[in-house]
Amino acid sequence: MPTPKIVYVISFALFTISFALSIVSIFVPRWLYFESPRPHWSVTNYGLFTKCSTIIDGCRPFPSEEYGDCDEEGFCSEWKAATYDLIVSSIIGGIALLYLLFIVLIKGDSSSQEEDKAWMWVTGMFALSAFLQANTITIIYFLKNNSALFQYETFDLSFALSSSSMGLSFVIAILLGVSGLWARWRDVGGYELIE
């Protein structure tokens, strides 16, 4: 017996929220935040692609060899790996959303063999997306705590959004997986109800 359609609808709604949080965290340059004390007050925000500061009145590419961001061994490659992981996570999330939309809108209430296994694919895509987000968060956390470039920075909005998105994606993957296993368990013996 296939997973009930309502499970896919709820998963679609929740993952749309998770996906939106992830996309915002990619483009809003507020992963790390630094505010210098007075008398020369300034604010610096670090994003996955840019560094914005009130000192230079704008943003510049980050990390950049031109500005010495890559002087520390491995920093640039790790930061770029975190960026790529989050981008790939978003691509996988987008594919999962389109697949769910296909199941909910186009497949409708049909009980095909394909729909019976759809929960496995969607659960796997959600889990992989969440794993890649977790990797991004772990790398940024590691760099913030171990890089000489970040002495007094704190985590900011994009870090929180990505963390929330990751947690929500893991929860959705677990619930959808449990629902799919439960639907298969109900169908023990291979018998189907006569309608």
N, C-alpha and C positions, 0 to 999 in steps of 0.2 A: 504494500500500500504506500503510495507516495506521501511525502511530507505535506501536511496541510498548507493550503495556499496562504492562510493568514500568517503563518510563520515566515514565509517569504516576504509578505507585505511589511510586517513589523521589522524584519531584518533590513529590508530596503530603506525604510524610514530612518532607522537608527544609524545604518551605515552611511546614509546621505549626510547626516550630521557629522559623523566621524570624518568622512571624506572632505567635507567643507572645512573643518578645523585643520586638517592636514594641509590642504591647499593654502589656506591663509597663513599657516606657519612657514610655508616655503617662501612666500612673497613679502611678508612683513618683516623688515630687518630689526627684529627685537628678540633675538635668542639670548644675548647677554647684554647687560646694562652696567654702565659705570657712571657714577656722578662724583666729580671731584669736589672737594670741600672749598669753602670760601677762602680767600678773597677772589680767587680766579675760578669762579664757578663754571663748570662745563659738563655736558652730558654726552656720552658716547654709547651708541647702540651698535651691536654686531649682529648682522644677519648672515644667512647662508651664502649670499653673494656680495653683500655690501657692508661697509662700515660707515655709519653716519655720526657726525660730531658737530657740536655747536662751535667748536674751535675753528673748523674749516668752513662752517656754514653750508654744509651739504654732505653728499655721500660719495664714496669712492669704492672701486672694486675691492673685495676682500675674499680671501687673502691675496695679496699681490707681492710679487718679488720686487717690484719697483719701489715699494715703500718699506721693504725689509721684513714683511710679515713671514716670509719663508726662511728666514735665517736659522730658525730653530729646526734641527733635524727632524724630519717626518711630520712637522706641523701641517704643511700645506696638503700633503697627500692624505693625511687623516681627516682634515676638514673637508676636503673634496670628496672623500669616500663617504662621509656623513651626508653630504649634499646629494650625491648620486643615489645613496640608499633611500633617501626620502623621496627623491624623484621617481625611482623605480617602484617604490611602495605606492605612490600616488597613481602611477600607470596601472599597476595591478589592481588597485582599488577601483579605478575607473572601469576597467574590464569587468570586474566583479559586479559593479553597479549596472552596467549594460546587460550582463547576463541575467541578473535578477529581474531587471525590467522586462527582458524577453520572456522569462518564466512567468512573471505576474501578468503582463498584458497580452502577450501573443499566445502563449501556451494555454492560458486560461485554466479551466478545470479539468483538462485532459489528464488521464492517468497513464501516460506513456512510460516506457522503460527508461527513457532519457530523463524524464522529470524525477523518476524514482531515485536516480543517481545524482541529480543536480545538487542536492544538499552537500554531497562530498566535495564537488568542485568548488562550490561557493565557500564552504567552510575552509577548504585548503587555501583559497585565494585570500580570504579574510585573515587567516592565521599567518600566511606569508607576508602580507602587507603589514600586519602588526609587528611581526618579527623584524622586518627591515626598519620600521619606525623605532623599535626598541634599540636596534643597532645604532641608528643615528643619535638617539638620546644618550646612549652609553658613551659614544665617541665624544660628543660635545661635553658631557659631564666630565669625562676623563681629561680632556684638553683644558677645561676651565680650572680644574683642580691641580693640574700638573705642568701646564705651560707657563713659561716665564712671561709670556705676552699678556696673560690674564692674572693680575695680582689681586685686585679688589672687586672684580666684576661679580654681579649676581645674575641669577637666571631671570628671564623676563617673559613677556607675554607669549612669544612664539614657542618657547620651550614648554610652557604650561599647556598651550593648545595642542602641540604635538604629543605631549604626554597623555593628555586627556583622550585624544584621538586613538592613541595606541591602546590604552586601557579599554576603551569602548569597543575597539575592533577585536581585542582578545575575548571580551565578554560575549560579543555577538557570535564569534566563531565557536566558542564553547557551547552557548545555548543552541545554536543551529545544529551543531554536531550531536548534541544530546537529543534534540528533537528528531533528527534524522535517524539516529540509532533506535530511538523509541518507536518511530513509525515502522522500522524494519522488524523490531521485536514484536510488535503487534501482529505482524504478518507471519508469525512462526508457523511452519508447516506448509506454506505456499498456498493456503486457501484464501480466497477473497470472498467478501460478502456478496450475496446475490441481492441485487437491487430491484 
